[in-house]
Amino acid sequence: MSTSLPKFPRPIFKPREIRLADEAHWYVEAEWEDGTIEEIGRFKSISEAWDWIARQSTAWLEERGR
């Protein structure tokens, strides 16, 4: 079993909701190991945000070269 850290660590992905007076939407929060947080996308529901995490987050990371 390897105990070394991956060369490019993955962020922690979490769905988050934004509620404003006249609208609400979801986004995915990517929190990196250094505490940096990125907001990704704009989704109509929490299930769409979870789907993005499950199906597209790996490609997003590869595209960024991290």
CORWO-V706523 format. One record per backbone hydrogen bond with DSSP energy under -0.5 kcal/mol. CO is the residue of the C=O (numbers start at 1). NH is the residue of the N-H. E is the energy in kcal/mol with one decimal. If there is no record, write none. Layout:
BEGIN
co	nh	e
CO	NH	E
CO	NH	E
END
This chain:
BEGIN
co	nh	e
7	9	-0.5
11	13	-0.6
12	31	-2.5
14	29	-3.6
16	27	-2.4
18	20	-0.5
18	25	-2.1
23	20	-3.6
25	18	-3.4
26	43	-3.5
27	16	-3.0
27	29	-0.5
28	30	-0.5
28	40	-3.0
29	14	-2.2
29	31	-0.6
30	32	-0.6
30	38	-2.3
31	12	-2.5
32	35	-2.4
36	32	-3.0
38	30	-2.8
38	40	-0.5
40	28	-2.7
43	26	-2.9
45	49	-1.7
46	50	-2.7
47	51	-2.3
48	52	-2.1
49	53	-2.1
50	54	-2.6
51	55	-2.8
52	56	-2.9
52	57	-1.2
53	57	-0.7
56	60	-2.3
57	61	-2.3
58	62	-2.4
59	63	-2.6
60	64	-1.6
61	65	-0.9
61	66	-1.7
62	65	-0.7
END
